[in-house]
Amino acid sequence: MYEVIVEQPFSAAHYLKGYPGKCSQIHGHNYKVQITVEGDKLDHLGLLVEFEVIKQAVKKWIDLFDHGFLNELPPFDKINPSAENLAKFFYDEVEGAIRQSGSNASTRVSCVRVFETEKCSAAYRP
Ligand SMILES: [Zn+2]
């Protein structure tokens, strides 16, 4: 099995609605999104997936989220911008981009991990 990992940072403010503690107050994080793609077949160039496909899939959102207030940006105006919900959001975006890229059917996003700090992260796996 091959694995490709892309990491992209962004900084944003958020708060967690209904959270019984300090996270219910507006605060910021220097986030890092880590996308892991896996598969057992390489293309004719010897690539599992082009890094650029993954980078472009997250770039439009990171450009929007960076230095933004997540709670005002869809879908996080409706669902809490927790690291878990961010991970699932980026999973859906990148998995869709990989399907559209014409990559081998066995190539898929295996994990999206969102770091709120160096030591705290949440992940989504399909
Ligand atoms: Zn937070």
Residues whose N, C-alpha, C, O or C-beta is under 5 A from the ligand:
A	BS01	ZN	none
